[in-house]
């Protein structure tokens, strides 16, 4: 367990709620801090990392949609037939909307998705790398666990070097400050990940229990990955109550991983503007990277106690097909005037001739920055900004 020597941040649910309700979180903050309802969701772990050798973990409340969004990355490694079945599952199917079985098969053929099926056993506990995905935009894998009967896979324990947010005397935190010798055997501690012997650097990462598989742990690293098309992936994981480390070495070789567009195209209405820096298209995901500047446009209905949120972006192909974002982030605070957006969407069913970016805002109540019209199946009432729409040709 030596590789987890850096400070780790933990928080109880009420502390997280307070942070979310009263703070304007930075762009690279953990997406799982954003939730709609406290207390109705499961607990998970997520991590954000911006430089080598700095690992931060935080116990937080995750929205059901966000949990499923991570889980689908794992279930996306299965056969095209199973993928078609997943489309019928509410929320989970959203990540596969517009994805054909042919596209998923192409991802397998290109080496983007694979099933290494490598396993290591120590002291009666077996970890297996069941699924692996790398398309240039994200690196994700699933560890399946055998040999122990525990309610979840991710370690719930706080170690002595962990930095505590919230009251250290709370019952929630006290129950997790367990000496190593007394910890239950079988929980997976956040793995260390290397490419060709160097620790993988990334802008955002998610770690935790797989929401759709029992005894499965999922890792997803996204943003700012700088990995070659071919490398040796090394995963080093420790398990509570087990002395020896679980180590896996997996060759990764991706052919034609992503189509990268760098249009540097801008749109402005005089007060608000944005510039599309990059788009990445692969059989399993679409990434949009842009910078915006200025106050979000306000519609006639967004007056008095109501105003506009930050500007969000919808992607539509030349056939009118709309892509779904892998997660939807909302911050309960006054919008800023500058944003750097780096967001993953579902893949296109086929390579489009053009992509239209449709900016929109949500209507929010300025008393508490809650979203008007938000519900179980809706992010809220959208106001599209037609003057700011931008169509980009796709030239591979």
C-alpha positions, 0 to 999 in steps of 0.5 A: 500500500506504499504507493498511496502516500500522498494526502487524500481528502475525505468528506462526509455528506453534509460537508459536501453538500455545504461545499456544493451549495455555497462554492463555485467549483473550479472547472477541473473539480470532480464531476461527482461532487455535482448532484441533484439530491443529497441522501437518495444516491449511493456513495462512490469514490472519484479522483482528480489528478493534474501531475504525476505522483499526486493522488487525491481521493474523496468520498462523496455523494454521486448522482445516479446518472453519474454513477451509471455514466461511469458504469457504462464505460465498462459494460461497453466492452462487451459484444455488440449484441449486449450493447444493443440490449443496454440501449433498452436500459434507462439512463445506461442506454443514453451513452449508447444512443446513436451507436451502431453495433458496427461501430462497437465492432470497429472499436474492437477491431481497432484495439480500442476495446479489449478483454485482457482476462489477466488474473493474479491471486494472493492469499485467496483473493483474485483480481482480474482485468476483465475489460480495457478501453483506450481511444485516445480520449480516455483510458478505462478498465475493470477489475473483477474480484473473487475470493471474498464476500463483501458488499462493495469493492472500493476500500472505505477506510481512511488512512493515517495520511489522509487529509480530513474535510469536515468534523473529524469527530463525526461518526461517519469518519470515525467508522472509517479510521480503522487501523490497517491490521483491523481492516477487513480483508478484500477491499481494493485500494485506488490502483497506481497506473503506469504507461511504459513505466511512467505514471500516467498523468491525466486531468480527471479520473474516476475510481470506485464500485462498478454500479452494474456488476457485483464484485467489480471495480472501475477506473476511468481516466479522462482529460489531458491524457498524453499516451502513445498509440502503443504502450505497455500498461501497468496496473498496481493494486493493493487489497486490504488484508493482503500483503502482496501487491496485484500487478498486471502488465498489458500491451495496448496497441490502438490502430486509428484511435481517434479523428482529431479536429482542431478548427479554432472556429469562433462565434460571438454575439458581441458580449459572449463568445466561444472558440472550439479548440478541438474535437475528437471522434472515435467509435466509442466517444466524442470529445469537445474542447472549447474556451468561452468568454463573456456573460451568458446571454439572458433571455426575456424570461430570465428576469427578476428572480430568474437568470441564465446559467452558464452556457452549455453545448449540444452536438448535432450531426448533419442528419439531426442526431443529437449526442448525449453528454456522458455527464451533466455538470451544474454548479449552484452559484453565479456563472463565471465569465470564462470557462474551459470546457472539456467534455465527453459525449456519446459517439456518432453512429457514423462519421458525419459530414458536419457537426453543429454546436448548439449553445444553450442556457438553463433558467436558474433561480438566483435565490438559491441557483436551483434549475427551473424545470429540472426533474428525473428525466430533464436537466431543466428548461433549455434556452437555445442561443441560435445566434451562437450556433456554429457548424463545423465540417468534418474532414478526417 
